[in-house]
Amino acid sequence: MHCCDVILYVRLTNDMYSRDISKKVLAGRMTRSRQGKFGGGQPPLGLMRDPEERGHLILDPETAPTIRKIYDLALNGWGCMRIAKQLMEDKIPITRVKSNTECDVNYYSWGSARISHILRNPFYKGAHLVCRTHQKGIRSNTYDIIPREEWEVLEGCHEAIVSPEDWEKVQELIDRRPPIMEGNACPFYNLFHGIIYCATCGKSMQVRYEKVGRTGKNRFTGEEREPIDKAYYICQTYNRLGKNACTSHKVEARDLYNLVLKDIQELAARALKDVESFYQRISSRMERRYLADASEMEKERERLEARNREIDDMFLNLYTDKAKGILSEQRFVKLTAAMEREQEENQKQLKELTLSLRRSNEQESDVRTFIREIRQYATIQELDEGILNRLISRILVGEVKKVDGEKFQEIKIIYNFVGEIPAATE
């Protein structure tokens, strides 16, 4: 064999051996990660390595309270930048490493991106995230970021800093928060952002402010009007596409504020007056609703499972046809790919149905949780983001209609845990 050929052969052999070792190392790491073992570098802030068990995380007593505070502020409706500013004002350190100088600015330099990363991190609810990225190839320094909806998360792997329920609630608050509008000089702070929707088209309601030049005084009393008295909400679809797409569903901000405040005060008073009677009234209504929903969900679950079994049989038949030469390889791949996509979608729906059915069985806990929350607000005189986000899931604003010559508008308040509570439960 020629010398050059020998060198080339050795290089190819070494390269194949190196690739094989890399694959085995990666497979080993993935296996441990899928067992819920932490094998990364520095654990997330608030957690630390367990000195007694390799790959297990425990709470860091120094930094875990910081994470808890961040989630508490988020549950009160605070945005990432507002939370970051508060942490910097409180001079809460950003790392476990002690600063060399007291005036080290970077030691306290929180940012909205870091807060967002913490609020999205499933490690804080006691779960384990298998991986965030995929390496594009062996010896490659480039990585593909795995989309959040495709994360592989293992629940209950270590002690949680925040409860899974609080973590999920924070995810909902983040998802429904509207984008920041540049150049918006409206002096009214929109308390209802992310929870107010059009009851007809389902789009969010947008806040609008009276045009510059309108009088700042009430024409009947002569008193100066507050910013909320000049603000109103209209349907986003109507605002963008006009009356042919949807109607305005206009509601004054002050009227909405007063309506929601009054409803919370009345529910809280009823919960304080006779908690068991209030519990029974809500529970009976929820039970009727859940029984009807559960029946429909069970039928849909059975349909999806039957369809998946049917697809499995079709896979077997297609493979048989391909083996006999009846079906070409190209056609086989195309058909099976389509069926795999359908089966994956069915599995996703089955998982959601299972969670919904499980949720319907937690009715008593949901009602008790709501009553515990609502009783805290019996004496409130004004609303803030914290109250709204802890109590209300969404507000549905109906179309303005005329009934017996008078204008009428239906507004539904959907509460967390229990849904809508009609006045009929009085």
C-alpha positions as CSV (number, residue, x, y, z in Angstrom):
1,M,0.0,0.0,0.0
2,H,1.3,3.4,-0.9
3,C,2.4,5.7,2.0
4,C,-0.2,8.4,1.1
5,D,-2.9,5.7,1.0
6,V,-1.9,4.5,4.5
7,I,-2.1,8.0,5.9
8,L,-5.5,8.6,4.3
9,Y,-6.7,5.3,5.7
10,V,-5.5,6.1,9.2
11,R,-7.2,9.5,9.1
12,L,-10.5,8.0,7.9
13,T,-10.3,5.4,10.7
14,N,-9.5,8.0,13.4
15,D,-12.4,10.2,12.1
16,M,-14.9,7.3,12.2
17,Y,-13.7,6.3,15.6
18,S,-14.0,9.9,16.9
19,R,-17.5,10.2,15.5
20,D,-18.5,6.9,17.1
21,I,-17.2,8.0,20.5
22,S,-18.9,11.4,20.2
23,K,-22.2,9.7,19.4
24,K,-21.9,7.4,22.3
25,V,-21.0,10.2,24.7
26,L,-24.0,12.2,23.5
27,A,-26.3,9.2,23.8
28,G,-25.1,8.7,27.3
29,R,-25.8,12.3,28.2
30,M,-29.2,12.2,26.7
31,T,-30.0,9.0,28.6
32,R,-29.1,10.5,31.9
33,S,-31.0,13.7,31.0
34,R,-34.1,11.7,30.2
35,Q,-33.8,10.1,33.6
36,G,-34.2,13.5,35.1
37,K,-30.5,14.0,36.0
38,F,-29.0,17.4,35.6
39,G,-25.7,17.2,33.7
40,G,-25.3,20.8,32.5
41,G,-22.8,23.4,33.8
42,Q,-24.0,25.9,36.3
43,P,-27.5,25.1,37.7
44,P,-30.2,27.7,37.3
45,L,-30.2,30.6,39.8
46,G,-32.1,29.5,42.9
47,L,-31.0,25.8,42.6
48,M,-27.7,24.0,43.4
49,R,-26.2,20.6,43.0
50,D,-27.1,18.0,45.7
51,P,-23.8,17.0,47.3
52,E,-25.2,13.6,48.3
53,E,-26.7,12.6,44.9
54,R,-25.1,13.2,41.5
55,G,-27.4,14.9,39.0
56,H,-29.9,15.9,41.6
57,L,-30.8,19.6,42.3
58,I,-31.8,21.1,45.6
59,L,-32.9,24.6,46.6
60,D,-30.2,27.2,47.1
61,P,-31.2,29.0,50.4
62,E,-29.4,32.2,49.3
63,T,-31.0,32.7,45.9
64,A,-34.2,30.7,45.9
65,P,-36.1,33.6,47.7
66,T,-35.1,35.9,44.7
67,I,-36.8,33.5,42.2
68,R,-39.9,33.3,44.4
69,K,-40.1,37.1,44.5
70,I,-39.8,37.3,40.7
71,Y,-42.7,34.9,40.3
72,D,-44.8,36.7,42.9
73,L,-44.3,40.0,41.1
74,A,-45.2,38.3,37.8
75,L,-48.4,36.9,39.3
76,N,-49.3,40.4,40.3
77,G,-49.2,41.4,36.7
78,W,-45.7,43.0,36.6
79,G,-43.9,43.0,33.3
80,C,-40.3,41.8,32.9
81,M,-38.7,45.3,32.7
82,R,-40.7,46.5,35.8
83,I,-39.5,43.4,37.8
84,A,-35.9,44.0,36.7
85,K,-36.0,47.6,37.8
86,Q,-37.4,46.6,41.2
87,L,-34.7,44.1,41.7
88,M,-32.0,46.6,40.9
89,E,-33.6,49.2,43.2
90,D,-33.6,46.6,46.0
91,K,-29.9,45.8,45.1
92,I,-30.6,42.1,44.8
93,P,-27.5,40.4,43.3
94,I,-27.8,38.7,40.0
95,T,-25.4,35.8,40.6
96,R,-24.1,33.7,43.5
97,V,-20.6,35.0,43.0
98,K,-19.7,37.8,45.4
99,S,-18.7,41.1,44.0
100,N,-15.2,42.4,44.6
101,T,-16.5,46.0,45.0
102,E,-19.6,47.4,46.5
103,C,-20.2,49.7,43.5
104,D,-20.0,46.9,40.9
105,V,-22.9,47.8,38.7
106,N,-23.0,44.5,36.8
107,Y,-23.5,42.7,40.1
108,Y,-27.1,44.1,40.2
109,S,-27.8,44.7,36.5
110,W,-31.0,42.7,35.9
111,G,-32.6,42.9,32.5
112,S,-36.0,42.0,31.0
113,A,-34.4,39.2,28.9
114,R,-33.0,37.5,32.0
115,I,-36.3,37.9,33.9
116,S,-38.2,36.4,30.9
117,H,-35.7,33.5,30.8
118,I,-36.4,32.8,34.5
119,L,-40.1,33.0,34.2
120,R,-40.1,30.5,31.2
121,N,-37.7,28.0,33.0
122,P,-39.6,24.8,33.9
123,F,-36.8,23.9,36.4
124,Y,-38.4,26.3,38.9
125,K,-41.6,24.2,39.1
126,G,-39.6,21.1,40.0
127,A,-39.4,19.8,36.4
128,H,-36.3,18.9,34.3
129,L,-35.8,20.1,30.8
130,V,-34.0,17.5,28.7
131,C,-32.3,20.0,26.3
132,R,-32.8,23.4,24.8
133,T,-30.6,23.0,21.7
134,H,-29.5,20.4,19.2
135,Q,-25.9,20.3,17.8
136,K,-26.1,20.4,14.0
137,G,-23.3,17.8,13.6
138,I,-20.3,16.1,15.1
139,R,-17.4,18.7,15.6
140,S,-19.9,21.4,14.7
141,N,-20.0,24.6,16.9
142,T,-23.4,25.6,15.6
143,Y,-26.7,24.6,17.3
144,D,-30.4,24.6,16.5
145,I,-32.6,26.1,19.2
146,I,-35.5,23.8,20.1
147,P,-38.8,25.7,20.0
148,R,-40.4,26.0,23.5
149,E,-43.5,24.1,22.4
150,E,-41.3,21.2,21.5
151,W,-39.4,21.0,24.8
152,E,-39.1,17.6,26.4
153,V,-40.0,18.3,30.1
154,L,-40.0,15.7,32.9
155,E,-42.2,16.6,35.9
156,G,-41.4,16.2,39.6
157,C,-37.6,15.7,39.4
158,H,-36.6,17.9,42.3
159,E,-38.1,20.3,44.9
160,A,-39.9,23.2,43.3
161,I,-39.4,26.9,44.1
162,V,-42.8,27.7,42.8
163,S,-45.9,25.5,42.6
164,P,-46.7,24.0,39.1
165,E,-50.0,25.9,39.3
166,D,-48.3,29.2,39.8
167,W,-45.8,28.4,37.1
168,E,-48.5,27.7,34.6
169,K,-50.4,30.8,35.6
170,V,-47.3,32.9,34.9
171,Q,-47.0,31.3,31.4
172,E,-50.6,32.3,30.7
173,L,-50.0,35.9,31.8
174,I,-46.9,36.1,29.6
175,D,-48.6,34.6,26.6
176,R,-51.6,37.0,26.7
177,R,-49.6,40.2,27.4
178,P,-49.9,42.4,24.3
179,P,-46.8,43.7,22.6
180,I,-45.5,47.1,23.7
181,M,-46.7,49.8,21.3
182,E,-44.0,52.3,20.4
183,G,-44.9,56.0,20.6
184,N,-48.1,55.5,22.6
185,A,-48.5,58.6,24.7
186,C,-51.9,57.6,26.2
187,P,-51.9,58.6,29.9
188,F,-54.3,55.9,30.8
189,Y,-52.6,52.7,32.1
190,N,-54.5,49.7,30.7
191,L,-55.2,47.5,33.7
192,F,-57.1,45.0,31.6
193,H,-54.5,44.2,29.1
194,G,-54.4,40.6,28.1
195,I,-57.8,39.7,29.7
196,I,-60.4,41.6,27.7
197,Y,-61.8,40.1,24.5
198,C,-64.6,40.6,22.0
199,A,-67.3,38.1,22.7
200,T,-68.2,37.8,18.9
201,C,-64.9,37.4,17.1
202,G,-62.7,36.4,20.0
203,K,-60.0,39.0,19.3
204,S,-58.6,41.2,22.1
205,M,-60.2,44.6,22.8
206,Q,-57.9,47.6,22.2
207,V,-57.8,50.6,24.5
208,R,-58.2,54.0,22.8
209,Y,-58.0,57.5,24.1
210,E,-60.0,60.6,23.3
211,K,-58.4,62.8,20.6
212,V,-56.3,65.8,21.7
213,G,-58.3,69.0,22.0
214,R,-61.3,67.4,23.8
215,T,-62.2,69.2,27.0
216,G,-60.7,67.8,30.2
217,K,-63.8,68.7,32.3
218,N,-67.0,66.9,32.9
219,R,-69.7,68.9,31.0
220,F,-72.3,68.2,33.7
221,T,-70.2,68.7,36.9
222,G,-67.3,70.8,35.7
223,E,-64.8,68.6,37.5
224,E,-61.5,67.6,35.9
225,R,-61.7,64.1,34.4
226,E,-59.1,61.5,35.1
227,P,-57.4,59.6,32.3
228,I,-59.7,56.6,32.8
229,D,-62.7,58.8,32.0
230,K,-61.3,59.6,28.6
231,A,-60.4,56.0,27.6
232,Y,-62.5,53.3,26.0
233,Y,-62.2,49.8,24.5
234,I,-63.1,48.7,21.0
235,C,-62.8,45.4,19.1
236,Q,-59.4,44.8,17.4
237,T,-61.1,43.3,14.4
238,Y,-63.4,46.2,14.0
239,N,-60.6,48.6,14.4
240,R,-58.5,46.9,11.7
241,L,-61.1,45.7,9.2
242,G,-64.2,47.8,9.7
243,K,-67.9,47.1,10.5
244,N,-68.2,44.3,7.8
245,A,-65.8,42.1,9.9
246,C,-67.2,42.9,13.4
247,T,-68.9,45.6,15.3
248,S,-67.1,48.0,17.7
249,H,-68.3,46.4,21.0
250,K,-67.3,49.8,22.5
251,V,-67.2,50.0,26.3
252,E,-66.0,52.9,28.4
253,A,-63.0,52.1,30.6
254,R,-64.6,53.7,33.6
255,D,-67.8,51.6,33.2
256,L,-65.8,48.4,32.8
257,Y,-63.7,49.3,35.9
258,N,-66.8,49.9,38.0
259,L,-68.5,46.8,36.8
260,V,-65.6,44.5,37.6
261,L,-64.9,46.1,41.0
262,K,-68.5,45.8,42.0
263,D,-68.7,42.1,40.9
264,I,-65.6,41.2,42.9
265,Q,-66.8,43.1,46.0
266,E,-70.2,41.3,45.8
267,L,-68.7,37.8,45.3
268,A,-66.2,38.4,48.2
269,A,-69.1,39.5,50.5
270,R,-71.1,36.4,49.7
271,A,-68.1,34.2,50.3
272,L,-67.5,35.8,53.7
273,K,-71.2,35.7,54.7
274,D,-71.8,32.0,54.2
275,V,-68.8,30.2,52.7
276,E,-70.5,26.7,52.6
277,S,-73.6,28.0,50.8
278,F,-71.5,29.9,48.3
279,Y,-69.4,26.8,47.7
280,Q,-72.4,24.6,47.1
281,R,-73.9,27.0,44.6
282,I,-70.8,27.3,42.5
283,S,-70.1,23.6,42.8
284,S,-73.5,22.5,41.6
285,R,-73.3,24.8,38.5
286,M,-69.8,23.6,37.7
287,E,-70.8,19.9,38.2
288,R,-73.6,20.3,35.6
289,R,-71.2,22.0,33.1
290,Y,-68.4,19.5,33.7
291,L,-70.7,16.5,33.3
292,A,-71.8,17.7,29.8
293,D,-68.2,18.6,28.8
294,A,-66.8,15.3,30.1
295,S,-69.3,13.3,28.1
296,E,-68.3,15.1,24.9
297,M,-64.6,14.9,25.7
298,E,-64.9,11.1,26.4
299,K,-66.6,10.6,23.0
300,E,-63.8,12.5,21.2
301,R,-61.1,10.6,23.1
302,E,-62.6,7.2,22.0
303,R,-62.8,8.5,18.4
304,L,-59.2,9.5,18.3
305,E,-58.0,6.3,19.8
306,A,-60.0,4.3,17.3
307,R,-58.5,6.4,14.5
308,N,-55.0,5.7,15.7
309,R,-55.6,2.0,15.8
310,E,-57.0,2.2,12.2
311,I,-53.8,4.1,11.2
312,D,-51.6,1.3,12.7
313,D,-53.5,-1.3,10.6
314,M,-53.0,0.9,7.5
315,F,-49.2,1.1,8.2
316,L,-49.1,-2.7,8.2
317,N,-51.0,-3.0,5.0
318,L,-48.9,-0.4,3.2
319,Y,-45.7,-2.2,4.3
320,T,-47.0,-5.5,3.0
321,D,-47.9,-3.8,-0.4
322,K,-44.4,-2.3,-0.6
323,A,-42.8,-5.7,0.2
324,K,-44.8,-7.3,-2.6
325,G,-43.9,-4.6,-5.0
326,I,-47.4,-3.3,-5.4
327,L,-46.4,0.0,-3.9
328,S,-43.3,2.0,-4.8
329,E,-40.9,3.2,-2.2
330,Q,-41.6,6.9,-3.0
331,R,-45.3,6.4,-2.7
332,F,-44.9,4.4,0.5
333,V,-42.8,7.2,2.1
334,K,-45.3,9.9,1.1
335,L,-48.4,8.0,2.5
336,T,-46.7,6.9,5.7
337,A,-45.4,10.5,6.4
338,A,-49.0,11.8,6.0
339,M,-50.3,9.2,8.4
340,E,-47.6,9.8,10.9
341,R,-48.4,13.5,11.0
342,E,-52.1,12.7,11.6
343,Q,-51.3,10.2,14.3
344,E,-49.0,12.8,16.0
345,E,-51.7,15.4,15.9
346,N,-54.2,12.8,17.4
347,Q,-51.8,12.0,20.2
348,K,-51.4,15.7,21.0
349,Q,-55.2,16.1,21.1
350,L,-55.5,13.0,23.3
351,K,-53.0,14.4,25.7
352,E,-55.0,17.7,25.9
353,L,-58.3,15.8,26.4
354,T,-56.7,13.7,29.2
355,L,-55.6,16.9,31.0
356,S,-59.0,18.4,30.6
357,L,-60.8,15.3,32.0
358,R,-58.4,15.2,34.9
359,R,-59.1,18.9,35.5
360,S,-62.8,18.2,35.7
361,N,-62.2,15.8,38.5
362,E,-60.4,18.5,40.5
363,Q,-63.6,20.6,40.9
364,E,-63.7,20.7,44.7
365,S,-60.1,21.9,44.9
366,D,-60.7,24.6,42.3
367,V,-63.8,26.0,44.1
368,R,-62.0,26.0,47.4
369,T,-59.0,27.8,45.9
370,F,-61.2,30.5,44.3
371,I,-63.1,31.1,47.5
372,R,-59.8,31.4,49.4
373,E,-58.7,34.0,46.8
374,I,-61.9,36.0,46.6
375,R,-62.4,36.3,50.4
376,Q,-59.2,38.4,50.5
377,Y,-60.8,41.2,48.5
378,A,-64.0,41.9,50.4
379,T,-62.9,45.4,51.4
380,I,-61.1,46.5,48.3
381,Q,-62.0,50.0,47.0
382,E,-59.9,50.0,43.8
383,L,-58.5,47.5,41.3
384,D,-54.9,46.8,40.3
385,E,-53.1,44.3,38.1
386,G,-52.4,41.9,40.9
387,I,-56.1,41.5,41.8
388,L,-57.2,41.1,38.2
389,N,-54.6,38.6,37.3
390,R,-55.1,36.5,40.4
391,L,-58.9,36.4,40.1
392,I,-59.9,36.8,36.4
393,S,-59.1,34.6,33.4
394,R,-60.7,36.8,30.8
395,I,-63.5,39.3,30.2
396,L,-65.8,38.9,27.2
397,V,-67.5,42.1,25.9
398,G,-70.7,41.6,24.0
399,E,-72.2,43.7,21.2
400,V,-74.2,46.8,22.1
401,K,-77.9,46.0,21.4
402,K,-81.2,47.8,21.9
403,V,-83.8,46.2,24.2
404,D,-87.1,48.0,24.5
405,G,-85.6,51.1,23.2
406,E,-82.7,51.1,25.6
407,K,-79.1,50.2,24.9
408,F,-77.9,46.9,26.5
409,Q,-74.5,45.3,26.5
410,E,-73.6,41.9,28.0
411,I,-70.2,41.6,29.7
412,K,-69.1,38.2,31.0
413,I,-66.4,37.9,33.7
414,I,-64.6,34.5,33.5
415,Y,-62.9,33.8,36.8
416,N,-59.9,31.6,37.4
417,F,-60.7,28.1,38.6
418,V,-64.5,28.4,38.4
419,G,-65.4,30.2,35.2
420,E,-68.4,32.6,34.9
421,I,-70.5,33.1,38.0
422,P,-73.9,34.3,36.9
423,A,-76.0,36.6,39.2
424,A,-78.5,33.7,39.3
425,T,-76.4,32.0,42.0
426,E,-77.4,34.7,44.4
